[in-house]
Amino acid sequence: YFELGDQLMQCRHCNANMWYNETISKRKNSSSPRFNLCCGDGKVELPLLKNPPKHLHQLLFDHNAADSKNYQQNIRTYNMMFAFTFAGIKLDKSINDSRGPPTIRIQGQPCHRIGSLLPMPGKEPKFAQLYIFNTDNEVQNRINATSQHAEIEAHIVSSLSQMLDEHKAYAKSFRMARDRLTDSEVHNVRQKLIVNREKNGRTYNVPTISEVATLVAGDFDANSRRDIIVETQNGLLQRIHELHSSYQGLQKRNRLTMREWFAYRLQCRPNEAQTLLYSGKLFQQFVVEGYTMVESERLSYIRNNQKKRRVDKFCSLQRSLDVGTTKGLNKDKRVILPSTFVGIPQYMDQFYFDGMAICSHVGFPNLFITLTCNPNWPEIHRILTPLNLKAIDRPNIILRAFKLKYEQMLSDLTKNHLLGKVVACELILFLTNST
């Protein structure tokens, strides 16, 4: 049995807790180990998360309190109540019909959209509209906007609303819009969430109200096309660009990818607040949406760099084949994905053809070995048990432990020849849900 030990190492750049086997250099007894998983060995530097307000801290960490248990059990619902935008995804609830661990699976493309300041006549307020419309009955309006009325505590909703009004810059900006609509006779009010923060363009400071929003009664110029402009009342949803500073609270530096940002945020540091990592089911949702954002960025790069990937000849051939069949109809631009893009048919076919080529050259395989991650591994238990967390609450720890075990097994088989000399092998990693 290969024992990983405890996360006794810390990155010298960002102080993230790491296993020694996660070092860049695999040399033993290194005096100054370097790590790439967290901050890219010092290439990424983001502001540390601050401690949550007192009330949120109690809901997250006071596990014996009834309110804390209710909040943790329904944390996704409470989060959705106070969301400013519609995520544009559908949660597949059928996957949780069994007795297995709670799992989140989404359908459709995540696409955050924001509506108008006020609902259309006869429509119930939703998302950001709840911060402005009929705020005298705001608590009940938020509860009515969810499908799990019986499990939601009104006093928790009220306290969370007060907390956001006090600490959340975007909540304050929408309250400002409410006051403007209530106290003024101006009806054509627009709220503009600014993407370019010139006051702190080179820092990651928490934005102030003046940096978050402006209220304007009139038109905007062409330079505001990437800002979020919220009309007083219309029936349309406006998409929020992934690079907007309000999307996931990001304020990105140049050449910082989505993968680097999420890799930095998923680490545990002794000098940083653990609000995100203790959010249970909501942390699962954060990881899933983060994956879709990373994949979307990769697809965008491929789409915008087709010429660099030398697909011109294929596209020219395809256009010649399409002549005579289009009949003048406009066709969308064809995007060719490389075979290295995980999950597409070409990617899976490549593994199949490699396996068949190996069999034709050296014969059929002698061993078929599978390795399954066990959430009861002692290394995982020693991390999660003191924190009162389950394995499903920290999927990043589970996957990191599995990767290290997998790499050690591969080394034992191919380098240490534990079962004999290896002539050829093929490796496939996949994720599955077992009950």
Summary of the structure (lengths in Angstrom):
residues: 435
radius of gyration: 25.6
end to end distance: 24.6
largest distance: 83.7
contacts: 1069
relative contact order: 0.11
helix: 41%
strand: 6%
